Amino acid sequence: MWHYFPGKYMPSYQLNRAISQGHFGGGEFAECIQAASEITPGDRESFHNAWNKLGHQVLEIAEKAEADDNLITARRSYFRAFNYLRTAEFFLQLTDERKMPTYEKCISAFHKAISFMEHPPKRVQIPFEGSHMPGYLFTPEHVENPPVMVMFGGLDSLAEELYFGPTQLLLERGIAHLVIDGPGQGAALRHNHIHTRYDYEVPATTAYDWAVENLKDEVDTSRIGIMAVSMGGYMAGRAAAFESRFKICCIWGAVWSYYDIWKNRPDDHPLADIVMHIVDAQNMTEAREKLKNFALDGVAEKISMPTYILHGEDDHQNFVDNAYKMYDALTCEKTMEIVPKESSGSAHCQVDDFTKTYNMFDWIAKNMKA
């Protein structure tokens, strides 16, 4: 992975993330480099300020374009503003009074952007344990009765950001995309206070049943797959193991045990605050205790549908051993692709080169259309 900040993995990773999403409308290379030039590695305040400043600059462009009835420019600018503001919110601590306003502003920009799409997604609310999981249904144009992939992100990620890559790669292959903020993610966490859970088959099955009941006029509900990314590699595996009706399973970044990933990390790890937030813990000792249940021992072998694992050999967040362990445990039809460390795309979830995901999306298309 390219390190804009030499020897500084996390800020370099986040910059690569925005640049890669730029290929799908979530950023502009020059703007991203502009923000990066104003960041002091390790200084969260400078990270927030740089991306927040850029987000508001692009938001002004979007609002002016909308006022002038230049709706294509408005749409593209709102999408970029969303992603820059999302990045600005990422490392803000839960107690920071700027966190929720920044989140609200980025989501508002996304909603503006999709309102100007020629074929906008359907905003959905999936009832869940006295509350709901929000999300979006994107359907391909001019395709009748398409199959659909249900997708969760990772950690506390936002369903909206999955538009920049996964959604577009599925749509151009004629597959609908139901992206959901599951427990511990996006608005389900920030608005509805639904924390993550180890038994992720519960929200996944809820999403499956809801789709069968409510989307039968829009998608082929006999062809519903499950996929998830990053920490979602655990979620997808767990969901597929206990919900056999999914047609396929896609694990984009394998996770065998999320406890093992965190057991030796320092309490001041850049992502520690987020982990405590999603599991509703007051400290990392409590968080690690809760994470002990997030493991696929005795679970992975229950997966019955065709499964694809994609993992980067140079993944510094979920080491590649997770992928090999997952693959060896599977008893179903299985495919594994490891992006070699000498290649771009070998970083966590191919954030440094989304073209290395194309084989996975081609596999999805072939199996979902079969």
Phi, psi and omega per residue, in radians:
M1 nan 2.435 3.109
W2 -1.213 2.238 3.107
H3 -1.824 1.732 3.041
Y4 -1.072 -0.670 3.071
F5 -1.776 1.730 -3.060
P6 -0.918 2.190 3.103
G7 1.339 0.017 -3.131
K8 -1.971 1.689 -2.981
Y9 -1.181 -0.928 -2.934
M10 -1.126 -0.854 3.110
P11 -1.142 -0.552 3.088
S12 -1.179 -0.703 3.108
Y13 -1.065 -0.800 -3.118
Q14 -1.139 -0.596 3.067
L15 -1.166 -0.784 3.080
N16 -1.020 -0.668 3.141
R17 -1.045 -0.838 -3.138
A18 -1.158 -0.691 -3.134
I19 -1.145 -0.765 3.123
S20 -1.105 -0.696 3.103
Q21 -1.192 -0.359 3.096
G22 -1.079 -0.499 3.107
H23 -1.122 -0.311 -3.116
F24 -1.989 0.318 3.075
G25 1.673 0.067 -3.085
G26 -1.645 0.205 3.134
G27 3.078 3.042 3.071
E28 -2.356 2.270 -3.018
F29 -0.902 -0.875 -3.079
A30 -1.095 -0.671 3.117
E31 -1.153 -0.706 3.141
C32 -1.120 -0.733 3.115
I33 -1.160 -0.622 3.074
Q34 -1.019 -0.828 3.125
A35 -1.107 -0.766 -3.099
A36 -1.063 -0.609 -3.112
S37 -1.155 -0.271 -3.120
E38 -1.783 0.130 -3.085
I39 -1.793 2.346 2.972
T40 -1.707 1.995 -3.093
P41 -0.923 2.317 -3.133
G42 1.547 -0.155 3.136
D43 -1.782 1.756 -3.085
R44 -1.104 -0.552 -3.122
E45 -1.148 -0.751 3.126
S46 -1.187 -0.584 3.093
F47 -1.089 -0.877 3.123
H48 -1.077 -0.826 -3.057
N49 -1.074 -0.713 -3.101
A50 -1.143 -0.824 -3.109
W51 -1.299 -0.591 3.099
N52 -1.151 -0.751 3.102
K53 -1.054 -0.817 3.141
L54 -1.133 -0.736 3.133
G55 -1.017 -0.742 3.138
H56 -1.257 -0.581 3.073
Q57 -1.090 -0.788 -3.124
V58 -1.275 -0.554 3.080
L59 -1.088 -0.671 3.085
E60 -1.116 -0.682 3.083
I61 -1.074 -0.766 -3.127
A62 -1.099 -0.788 -3.092
E63 -1.157 -0.654 3.100
K64 -1.181 -0.724 3.120
A65 -1.090 -0.703 3.102
E66 -1.119 -0.762 3.141
A67 -1.094 -0.561 3.136
D68 -1.539 0.083 3.136
D69 1.140 0.472 3.034
N70 -1.682 1.379 -2.887
L71 -1.324 -0.436 3.072
I72 -1.199 -0.817 3.076
T73 -1.081 -0.693 3.116
A74 -1.064 -0.817 -3.126
R75 -1.041 -0.875 -3.107
R76 -1.090 -0.675 -3.118
S77 -1.261 -0.684 3.089
Y78 -1.099 -0.667 3.101
F79 -1.069 -0.790 -3.140
R80 -1.153 -0.732 3.126
A81 -1.041 -0.750 3.087
F82 -0.940 -0.882 -3.005
N83 -1.229 -0.598 3.090
Y84 -1.196 -0.716 3.125
L85 -1.234 -0.592 3.034
R86 -1.042 -0.764 3.127
T87 -1.128 -0.682 3.128
A88 -1.088 -0.591 -3.112
E89 -1.352 -0.391 -2.871
F90 -0.954 -0.843 -3.050
F91 -1.714 0.069 3.092
L92 -1.192 2.336 3.127
Q93 -1.236 2.715 -3.081
L94 -1.010 -0.546 -3.105
T95 -1.441 -0.110 -3.109
D96 -1.301 2.157 -3.079
E97 -1.136 -0.226 3.123
R98 -1.505 -0.242 -2.988
K99 -1.088 -0.973 -3.087
M100 -1.173 -0.747 3.078
P101 -1.050 -0.641 3.107
T102 -1.165 -0.746 3.089
Y103 -1.065 -0.818 -3.114
E104 -1.066 -0.695 -3.114
K105 -1.185 -0.676 -3.140
C106 -1.189 -0.696 3.120
I107 -1.165 -0.675 3.089
S108 -1.043 -0.703 3.117
A109 -1.126 -0.701 3.117
F110 -1.113 -0.765 -3.140
H111 -1.117 -0.630 3.042
K112 -1.084 -0.798 -3.092
A113 -1.052 -0.841 -3.088
I114 -1.222 -0.401 3.109
S115 -1.178 -0.348 -3.139
F116 -1.771 0.162 3.069
M117 -1.364 2.543 3.078
E118 -1.173 -0.544 3.128
H119 -2.286 1.316 -3.033
P120 -1.220 2.729 3.081
P121 -1.306 2.882 3.040
K122 -1.634 2.149 3.060
R123 -1.373 2.322 -3.041
V124 -2.211 2.728 3.010
Q125 -2.332 1.980 -3.090
I126 -1.696 1.955 -3.120
P127 -0.938 2.356 -3.093
F128 -2.674 1.911 3.008
E129 0.833 0.923 3.096
G130 1.444 0.018 3.108
S131 -2.413 -2.503 3.089
H132 -2.760 2.737 3.006
M133 -1.808 2.060 3.132
P134 -1.451 2.787 3.106
G135 -3.101 -2.866 -3.073
Y136 -2.504 2.470 2.975
L137 -1.890 1.996 3.029
F138 -1.757 2.269 3.115
T139 -2.119 2.507 3.131
P140 -1.245 2.479 3.103
E141 -1.246 2.543 3.022
H142 1.077 0.453 3.060
V143 -2.159 2.052 3.137
E144 -1.513 2.378 3.031
N145 0.941 0.943 -3.107
P146 -1.311 2.688 2.950
P147 -1.177 2.906 -3.077
V148 -2.418 2.402 3.025
M149 -1.780 2.175 2.974
V150 -1.465 2.304 -3.091
M151 -2.393 2.361 2.957
F152 -1.938 2.667 3.073
G153 -1.487 -2.485 3.128
G154 -2.408 2.825 3.125
L155 0.800 -2.155 3.128
D156 -1.866 0.504 -3.046
S157 -1.070 2.874 -3.094
L158 -1.800 2.398 3.081
A159 -0.997 -0.594 -3.072
E160 -1.061 -0.653 -3.065
E161 -1.221 -0.308 3.126
L162 -1.217 -0.220 3.050
Y163 -1.102 -0.551 -3.067
F164 -1.512 1.322 -3.136
G165 2.341 -1.541 -3.046
P166 -0.914 -0.861 -3.107
T167 -1.044 -0.867 -3.064
Q168 -1.195 -0.601 3.113
L169 -1.219 -0.526 3.059
L170 -1.346 -0.776 -3.093
L171 -1.051 -0.723 -3.117
E172 -1.250 -0.164 3.033
R173 -1.783 0.160 3.051
G174 1.394 0.449 -3.092
I175 -2.091 2.318 3.093
A176 -1.312 2.801 -3.059
H177 -2.369 2.041 3.061
L178 -1.821 1.742 -3.109
V179 -1.717 2.334 -2.955
I180 -2.316 2.406 2.883
D181 -1.433 1.746 3.119
G182 -1.469 -3.095 3.102
P183 -0.901 2.279 -3.140
G184 1.489 0.121 -3.049
Q185 -2.267 2.615 2.954
G186 0.761 -2.360 -3.106
A187 -1.219 -0.444 3.086
A188 -1.043 -0.635 3.093
L189 -1.479 -0.889 -2.980
R190 -1.273 -0.652 -3.135
H191 -1.687 -0.776 -2.979
N192 -1.716 -0.091 3.065
H193 1.004 0.665 3.063
I194 -1.652 1.965 -3.100
H195 -1.501 2.859 -3.082
T196 -1.196 2.931 -3.078
R197 -2.628 2.626 -3.112
Y198 -1.289 -0.544 -3.092
D199 -1.530 1.189 -3.027
Y200 -1.240 -0.080 3.018
E201 -1.158 -0.395 -3.133
V202 -1.147 -0.980 3.063
P203 -1.140 -0.561 -3.135
A204 -1.170 -0.771 3.099
T205 -1.151 -0.672 3.074
T206 -1.026 -0.772 3.127
A207 -1.131 -0.708 3.123
Y208 -1.071 -0.893 -3.105
D209 -1.101 -0.681 3.126
W210 -1.114 -0.728 3.138
A211 -1.115 -0.760 3.132
V212 -1.061 -0.674 -3.088
E213 -1.390 -0.608 -2.942
N214 -1.955 -0.231 -3.057
L215 -2.036 0.254 -3.040
K216 -1.150 -0.335 3.094
D217 -1.575 -0.086 -3.064
E218 -2.048 -0.485 -3.128
V219 -2.424 2.933 3.073
D220 -1.494 1.780 -3.044
T221 -1.335 0.006 2.995
S222 -1.543 -0.089 3.140
R223 -2.258 1.393 3.128
I224 -2.070 2.150 3.113
G225 -1.911 2.944 3.126
I226 -2.189 2.373 3.027
M227 -2.600 2.744 3.081
A228 -2.789 2.845 -2.977
V229 -2.250 2.583 3.096
S230 1.123 -2.167 3.060
M231 -0.976 -0.421 3.077
G232 -1.059 -0.307 3.056
G233 -1.033 -0.613 3.018
Y234 -1.231 -0.791 -3.056
M235 -1.068 -0.788 -3.131
A236 -1.118 -0.749 3.135
G237 -1.110 -0.781 3.131
R238 -1.113 -0.759 -3.129
A239 -1.090 -0.802 -3.101
A240 -1.140 -0.580 -3.107
A241 -1.129 -0.578 -3.051
F242 -1.965 0.015 3.063
E243 -2.253 1.561 -2.999
S244 -1.321 -0.120 -3.121
R245 -1.330 -0.289 3.071
F246 -1.083 2.405 -3.069
K247 -1.300 -0.700 3.099
I248 -2.476 2.891 3.056
C249 -2.279 2.328 3.132
C250 -2.145 2.069 -3.125
I251 -1.881 1.792 -3.061
W252 -1.721 1.478 -3.024
G253 1.715 1.740 -3.025
A254 -1.336 2.523 3.020
V255 -2.343 2.012 3.092
W256 -1.510 -0.835 3.111
S257 -2.457 2.027 3.130
Y258 -1.273 -0.406 3.043
Y259 -1.156 -0.779 3.133
D260 -1.046 -0.621 3.126
I261 -1.127 -0.597 -3.023
W262 -1.807 -0.176 -2.989
K263 -1.119 -0.512 -3.112
N264 -1.939 0.095 3.090
R265 -1.351 2.573 -3.141
P266 -1.213 2.712 -3.136
D267 -1.134 -0.376 3.128
D268 -1.728 0.375 3.055
H269 -0.980 2.506 -3.095
P270 -0.957 -0.451 -3.114
L271 -1.761 0.051 -3.057
A272 -1.079 -0.736 3.139
D273 -1.053 -0.669 -3.141
I274 -1.179 -0.734 3.131
V275 -1.076 -0.780 3.107
M276 -1.062 -0.667 -3.138
H277 -1.128 -0.837 -3.026
I278 -1.196 -0.545 -3.132
V279 -1.669 -0.010 3.136
D280 1.070 0.974 3.122
A281 -2.038 2.652 -3.130
Q282 -1.547 -0.328 3.133
N283 -2.710 3.007 -3.064
M284 -1.281 -0.455 3.065
T285 -1.088 -0.788 3.094
E286 -1.169 -0.682 -3.141
A287 -1.107 -0.794 -3.141
R288 -1.085 -0.656 3.122
E289 -1.082 -0.736 3.119
K290 -1.179 -0.565 -3.098
L291 -1.265 -0.220 -3.127
K292 -1.058 -0.449 3.127
N293 -1.405 -0.220 -3.081
F294 -1.514 1.220 -3.113
A295 -2.496 2.686 -3.051
L296 -1.856 0.263 3.037
D297 -1.052 2.212 -3.136
G298 1.280 0.101 -3.093
V299 -2.004 -0.794 -3.017
A300 -0.993 -0.641 -3.100
E301 -1.209 -0.170 3.105
K302 -1.446 -0.215 3.141
I303 -1.163 2.231 -3.014
S304 -1.952 -0.331 -3.068
M305 -1.636 2.818 3.090
P306 -0.934 2.365 -3.027
T307 -2.302 2.390 3.122
Y308 -2.054 2.295 3.072
I309 -2.014 2.208 3.052
L310 -2.113 2.238 -3.086
H311 -2.625 2.519 3.075
G312 -1.582 2.373 -3.111
E313 -1.181 -0.424 -3.122
D314 -1.808 0.505 3.119
D315 -1.233 2.036 -3.120
H316 -1.580 -0.088 -3.097
Q317 -1.816 -0.810 3.011
N318 -2.132 1.739 -3.020
F319 -1.014 2.667 -3.020
V320 -1.087 -0.367 3.083
D321 -0.971 -0.525 3.094
N322 -1.022 -0.710 -3.106
A323 -1.188 -0.779 -3.139
Y324 -1.126 -0.689 3.134
K325 -1.145 -0.725 3.120
M326 -1.111 -0.815 -3.108
Y327 -1.066 -0.772 -3.114
D328 -1.128 -0.527 -3.100
A329 -1.394 -0.404 -3.080
L330 -1.188 2.407 3.073
T331 -1.948 -0.021 -3.127
C332 -1.566 3.132 2.985
E333 -1.088 2.261 -2.974
K334 -2.520 2.605 3.081
T335 -2.397 2.390 3.083
M336 -2.286 2.348 3.058
E337 -2.155 2.143 3.083
I338 -1.921 2.069 3.089
V339 -1.386 2.054 -3.038
P340 -1.128 2.602 -3.034
K341 -1.145 -0.330 3.090
E342 -1.329 -0.142 -3.025
S343 -1.877 2.624 2.926
S344 -1.122 2.660 -3.077
G345 1.561 0.049 -3.130
S346 -1.557 -0.042 3.105
A347 -1.368 3.112 -3.085
H348 -0.964 2.058 3.084
C349 0.976 0.575 3.024
Q350 0.988 0.522 -3.058
V351 -1.125 -0.343 -3.130
D352 -1.652 0.019 3.103
D353 -3.012 1.574 -3.091
F354 -1.171 -0.265 3.113
T355 -1.116 -0.376 3.135
K356 -1.330 -0.013 3.042
T357 -1.647 -0.120 -3.008
Y358 -1.041 -0.679 3.130
N359 -1.051 -0.703 3.118
M360 -1.091 -0.787 -3.114
F361 -1.221 -0.556 3.040
D362 -1.151 -0.696 3.096
W363 -1.096 -0.740 3.099
I364 -1.018 -0.835 -3.096
A365 -1.055 -0.788 -3.107
K366 -1.140 -0.730 -3.087
N367 -1.354 -0.577 3.131
M368 -1.345 -0.458 -3.141
K369 -1.621 -0.123 -3.107
A370 -1.155 nan nan
